[in-house]
Amino acid sequence: MLVVTDERQDTGWMKREEKRINMENADILGTAPIRKLLQFYAWPSVIGAVVNTLYNVVDRIYIAQGVNSLALSGLSVTMPVMGVTQAVGTLVGMGAASRISILLGQQRREEGEKMLGSAFLLSLTISSLVIVLLMIFARPLLMQFGASEASLPYALDYLNIVLPGNIFANITYSYNAVMRATGYPKKAMKTMLIGAVLNFVLDPVFLFVFHMGIAGVALATVISMFVGMIWVLHHFTRPDTNVKLKVRNFKFNWGYTLAIVSIGVAPFVTHLMASIVNIYKNRLLYDYGMTSPIDFYSGDLAVAANGVIQSVAMLTLMFMFGISQATQPILGYNYGAGNLGRVRDTFRIARKMNFLIGVIGASITLIWPGIVARAFTSDPQLIAVCEMGLRIELAAMWAVGIQVTGVQFFQSLGKAARALLLSFSRQLIFLVPALAILPRVMGLAGVWTALPVADVLSMILCMTMTSAYFRKLAHPYNRSKQRT
């Protein structure tokens, strides 16, 4: 059993500390019991992540009910495009959050504020460039991603409004990650709740009152993004916040830019690779689904089932991401402060928690795949395909929990190369070759099997890398130098 020494044991400490919105919000990261810290940071992070997932689900429900199926199809083909813009928010947000946590642990608050200002300009610049390029090439990209002549106008109507508004979303995401990392997890959760609730309210107003169609849903989304941005920016201008956003720090610093990007590139690449691999996977599902004996239209059913499976997997992953994100401020601060024992213990506790979450998720889809599928559809043929896919593809969710924790671990400690390698491993190094080989041998089942194979291999790599890194931590030279 893990024993924590020299730490406050009073059960009321967290409530008292939470009320002190000053540097003690960061200082408790180095003294408070790790399990309590994880609980304090995890629940707001999990709730925020789940709410963010529901954000997109609400749009789909309203479009399906308030417009038509073609509009819903148009929205679906915009997802890879939107994934690119969201990746930019991850690039700056996770990179800045990790670096600022380390600086706070080193008691370099002023430098953290300079990095915060640099992160704002970096997010604004990269987002603007990406959005302009996507708007220029929106039509050919959408056609490549599966839009038809009938659904393309709906997709363009949506993107023409949402893409420019993603500048607000990326700034919100970037600064929300920093908010969480600097001691305000509940306030970061409120950011996601504010946007999701506002979007939920505005969608029916623009659809059913103003009859604006899919453009109304897009406008509701942009307004919600803008309000979220105002919320997070206001937080960093308050006089009692840990790290302040100051106008004099709005300037490019190539050192800060490199520091942010070197860490943020791992989740950024992960987002991009997930979109690219999903396009490849959908094509394989359609091709091999057409040759399966389930039904003549099983290619379409297989692709549709993939959407259901991804939705189910995402619900489990949101809990894992919440736990992993909760470790980021704890790991970053204690790494910066040289508290290497707390770094090790935080990782091990989070790894165990995510492993158990994965076991629960895999067990549910293995034992009750039909019940899970019926929550999304009543089509018996689609349910049959979903049952097969759910049982096979999500069988190794327990391995994903370990891999997700490992990526966040290296990312939080500023080990960009290791984090990037682990991020690459699941999607690119293992999954793509598995998708290229297994379907040739196993048909449609091979497409489903590729993911758990990649999950297990990536987990083995993760455990090997983290074990080697902890052996390095234990080396007398590194302990004496208080560095890793």
Secondary structure, 3 states (H helix, E strand, C coil): CCCCCCCCCCCCHHHHHHHCCCCHHHHHHHCCCHHHHHHHHHHHHHHHHHHHHHHHHHHHHHHHHHCCHHHHHHHHHCHHHHHHHHHHHHHHHHHHHHHHHHHHHCCCHHHHHHHHHHHHHHHHHHHHHHHHHHHHCHHHHHHHCCCCCCCHHHHHHHHHHHHHHHHHHHHHHHHHHHHHHCCCHHHHHHHHHHHHHHHHHHHHHHHHHCCCHHHHHHHHHHHHHHHHHHHHHHHHHCCCCCCCCCHHHCCCCHHHHHHHHHHHHHHHHHHHHHHHHHHHHHHHHHHHHHCCCCCCCHHHHHHHHHHHHHHHHHHHHHHHHHHHHHHHHHHHHHHHHCCHHHHHHHHHHHHHHHHHHHHHHHHHHHHCHHHHHHCCCCCHHHHHHHHHHHHHHCCCHHHHHHHHHHHHHHHHCCCHHHHHHHHHHHHHHHHHHHHHHHHHHHCHHHHHHHHHHHHHHHHHHHHHHHHHHHHHHCCHHHHHHCCC
